[in-house]
C-alpha cells in the first residue's frame, strides 16, 4: 500500500502546485488587468480609506481637507472644500466616482503620503500609534487675494491673474465661472453626476481653469510682444517715427488696416505705444518679416504649454505661418494682436512680469511647498527662469513705454494706484467681430508695480460676451480691476519705500 | 525497552515534543503579531484586548500541547503547530472581518480544543475506533442525510447542508466525513484481499465479485444523494474522492480509481444536464464576468481582491475583503490572498502541504492496515477539502460551498477538523509505540480492566500464575 500512498502524496502535491500556479496567474500576471476592470473599486476604496492631507493657501486658509464620512458610507473619508468655488480651479476635486482633477490629481501622492520621502520617514514612525502619513500642500495663492479677484470680476466672464514678478509665484488666479468642488465630491454619486453633467453642458466651460487652460485673442496687449521682438531685432528703436495715418494698405490686399475706432494715429514709439495705434505695429510685423516675427514671438514662449505646476495647461499661439508670405496682411494684423493670435490669460501676466523682471520670464507655480504629516518640508518650489524673451535693455525700454500707457495713455483713466505707488500697464481691446457685425471684443489689461522695484504683475481679461464689455475698452473696463487688485495686494504686502530700496545699478 | 535511562529513541520522542512546543509558541506569536497588524491596519491602533487575547491564545495552544504531552507523547510534532498556525491566520482574518463572529469563533476555538483533548483521551487505542465501525457507519450516514429531513434541514445560500435544532445549527456533513472515513478504513482493512481479488473482466478492467464492490456503489449512492438532495457539490466530491482513494490504496487496483471517477463523472454530468444550479456553477466557473454583478459577483470580487493583493498583499486590515460576500466562510482564502498577498496565500498552501506530508508519513510509518488506511483517509479529507475550496475561489475548479479546514469561520468545521487532528496524532503515537520509540505502557483504562480482572480472579480463587495462563 505504501506505493499507492506515495502516489497519492504525489497527486496531492501536484494539485497544490496547480493552485500555486493559479495564484501566480492572478496575483502576478493578471493583477493589472484586474485592477483596471471597471467593476473593481478596490484601489479607489483604498484611497478613500486612507486620510488625505489638506491643501492650504499662503494666508493659511484650508482649501481642501478630508472629513470623516457619514456612517453609512462605503468609505471612511470624504473630501470637502471649505472655500467653495473660490479655489476650485487650483485644488480641483477628488471624488469616488468621477475621478480627480488639478492638484488633487497631480499631487495625490503627497496628500496621501505615498511619495518616497514620506514612505521613508514613515518607517521611523512604524510603532507610533497612528498610521496617518498624509502630506500637506501649501499654495502660493492667497485666499484673500482670490476673494478680491472674485469680487472684482463679479458675474462677468473672464480671468484675473496676479503673480510675483521675480519668482513666478501665483498669488491669485481666478476665472468666472467656476464650480463648487463640494458638489462634485458629493458622496451621493447620482447628485454629483448630475452636477458634473450640467457643468459639462455649460458652454462657458466652468470646469476648465480658463486662466491657464484657455486662450483668447489678446488685442493690443500683444503689442508688448511685437515691440519687444522688434526692439531686440533692431527693426525699431525709441527714435522710430510713424507718420500719423488713418489707413494703411499692406501688400497683397485692397482692404486697408485701420487704427482702433478709425482714428488718426502716429508719432514716435512712445506715443504710438501709449495711444496704442495699430498701423505702426502692423508695419513693424511686416518689417520683421514672417520668420523674424515668428521667432521673436516664440521667444516669449508662445507656442509652448504654460509651464505651470497644474495639469493640462494651454499654449498661446499666433496661428498658422505655413504660407504667410502669400498672406502678408494677416502677418500685419497679427502684429497688433488680432486675427489668429491667442494668448492664455496667465501668459499675459507672465509677459508683463518678464518686462518688469528685466527680461526674465519665470515659470509660474501655485504650490509653494509640500509638507509631510509632521509639518516638515518635503520640497519647496524653486523659482525657475522659463524664457529670456528680451534683453535687459529692451525690458527697460518696454518698462518706460508701459509707464507711459499708465500715466498718459490708454490706461491713464483707471490704473493709478493708491499711496502713489508707481505702475506700468498695457491695455487691449480684441475685436472679435468681422466687418459689419455687431461690436464684440475682449477687454484686456496687463500691469506691474511698483515700477522702480517691480513686485507684482497682473493680467485681467473680460470676455466679450455682453454689450457692456464689448462697448468698452481694456483700459476702461479691465483697468479698474487691475488697479484694485494691485491696491489690495499692496495693502497686505506693501512695497519697500523707494528711498530704502536697494540700488540695482550704479550703487 | 523499559527503564534503562535515555535510549536514543526516547530522546527522539522528547525532542519531538520540545520541537512541537517551540513551533506551537511560534505559531501563537505569528498569530498575535498578525492580530496586532490587522488592528493597526484597520483602525490605526494597537488592539485594546491584545493582553487578554494573547493570554487566551497561549492558554488554548498550551492546553492542546500539554494534552499531546500527556496523552500522545510519541506523536508527530508538526501536525499541531501547523493546525494552530492555520487556525490563527483564520482567526485574525475573521476578527478583521467581523467582531461579532470573532467572539463566536473564540468560543468555538475553546470547544474545538476541548474536543481535541477529549478525542485524545477517549481514543487511546486506534483499535477502539475500528471496533465501532458499524456504529460509525450508520451514525455517519444518518448525519449525512440529516439535512434532507424536512423541518430540520435549512437552506443556506442554496445548499441544504445545515441542520437547525432550536438555537443551534451545525453542518452534520463535517462529522459524517470522519465517521465514514473510520468505517471505510475498518471495512477495507478486513476485506481488502477479497475486494482486490478480481474474478471477472470488462475490457481491461478486472472486477471483484459484486458483493465486495457493493460499498463503493453505496458510497456513490450517498454522494449522488448529497449532490442532488443537498445541492452540495463540494461535499459530494469530497466524500466520493475519499471513498475512491481509500479503495484504491487498500486494493492497490487502479480499476477502482477509474470506475470511481467514471461513475462520479457520469453523476456530475447528469446533474449538470438536469439541474439549473449546477449549470450556473459551471457557467460562473467558465466566465464569471458574464454576470459580474449577479451570480458571478462573489467570485469576481474575490479575484479582484486577490489580484489587488499582488505579491505582498495590501497589508492586514488595509484591503477590502468585506466586498466579498461570505468572506469569513468559504471565501476566507480570498481575504488572505488580498491582505497577505501571494506570500501569505502560498504560506497557507504550504501549511496544507505540510499537513498532508505529516499525515501520509503517519500512514507510511505504521504497519497496521487499519491505521494506514485511516491516516490516508483523514489526510485526504483535509488535503482535498482545502483544494476544492481554494481552487473554487481562484477559478481552478467550479466553485462549491465548503469550508477551508481550520481557517474558515464555523463551529462544526473547526470541531471536526480538530477531531481529525487528534485522531491523526493518536495514529502517529501508536506507530511510535509499535516502533519502540517509547514504551507501550497500558492505558489507564487497560490498567483498570487488568486490575478488575485480577480482583475478580482472586475472588474466584485463582493464583497469579493460573491467572496469567487464563489471560494468555
Boltz contact constraints between the chains, C-beta under 6 A:
constraints:
  - contact:
      token1: [A, 1]
      token2: [B, 249]
      max_distance: 6.0
  - contact:
      token1: [A, 1]
      token2: [B, 372]
      max_distance: 6.0
  - contact:
      token1: [A, 2]
      token2: [B, 364]
      max_distance: 6.0
  - contact:
      token1: [A, 4]
      token2: [B, 249]
      max_distance: 6.0
  - contact:
      token1: [A, 4]
      token2: [B, 252]
      max_distance: 6.0
  - contact:
      token1: [A, 5]
      token2: [B, 360]
      max_distance: 6.0
  - contact:
      token1: [A, 5]
      token2: [B, 363]
      max_distance: 6.0
  - contact:
      token1: [A, 5]
      token2: [B, 364]
      max_distance: 6.0
  - contact:
      token1: [A, 5]
      token2: [B, 376]
      max_distance: 6.0
  - contact:
      token1: [A, 9]
      token2: [B, 360]
      max_distance: 6.0
  - contact:
      token1: [A, 12]
      token2: [B, 356]
      max_distance: 6.0
  - contact:
      token1: [A, 12]
      token2: [B, 383]
      max_distance: 6.0
  - contact:
      token1: [A, 15]
      token2: [B, 387]
      max_distance: 6.0
  - contact:
      token1: [A, 16]
      token2: [B, 349]
      max_distance: 6.0
  - contact:
      token1: [A, 16]
      token2: [B, 353]
      max_distance: 6.0
  - contact:
      token1: [A, 19]
      token2: [B, 349]
      max_distance: 6.0
  - contact:
      token1: [A, 19]
      token2: [B, 390]
      max_distance: 6.0
  - contact:
      token1: [A, 20]
      token2: [B, 349]
      max_distance: 6.0
  - contact:
      token1: [A, 22]
      token2: [B, 394]
      max_distance: 6.0
  - contact:
      token1: [A, 22]
      token2: [B, 396]
      max_distance: 6.0
  - contact:
      token1: [A, 23]
      token2: [B, 342]
      max_distance: 6.0
  - contact:
      token1: [A, 23]
      token2: [B, 345]
      max_distance: 6.0
  - contact:
      token1: [A, 26]
      token2: [B, 306]
      max_distance: 6.0
  - contact:
      token1: [A, 26]
      token2: [B, 307]
      max_distance: 6.0
  - contact:
      token1: [A, 27]
      token2: [B, 306]
      max_distance: 6.0
  - contact:
      token1: [A, 27]
      token2: [B, 310]
      max_distance: 6.0
  - contact:
      token1: [A, 27]
      token2: [B, 342]
      max_distance: 6.0
  - contact:
      token1: [A, 30]
      token2: [B, 307]
      max_distance: 6.0
  - contact:
      token1: [A, 31]
      token2: [B, 307]
      max_distance: 6.0
  - contact:
      token1: [A, 31]
      token2: [B, 310]
      max_distance: 6.0
  - contact:
      token1: [A, 34]
      token2: [B, 304]
      max_distance: 6.0
  - contact:
      token1: [A, 34]
      token2: [B, 307]
      max_distance: 6.0
  - contact:
      token1: [A, 39]
      token2: [B, 292]
      max_distance: 6.0
  - contact:
      token1: [A, 40]
      token2: [B, 304]
      max_distance: 6.0
  - contact:
      token1: [A, 42]
      token2: [B, 304]
      max_distance: 6.0
  - contact:
      token1: [A, 42]
      token2: [B, 308]
      max_distance: 6.0
  - contact:
      token1: [A, 42]
      token2: [B, 320]
      max_distance: 6.0
  - contact:
      token1: [A, 45]
      token2: [B, 320]
      max_distance: 6.0
  - contact:
      token1: [A, 129]
      token2: [B, 45]
      max_distance: 6.0
  - contact:
      token1: [A, 130]
      token2: [B, 44]
      max_distance: 6.0
  - contact:
      token1: [A, 131]
      token2: [B, 44]
      max_distance: 6.0
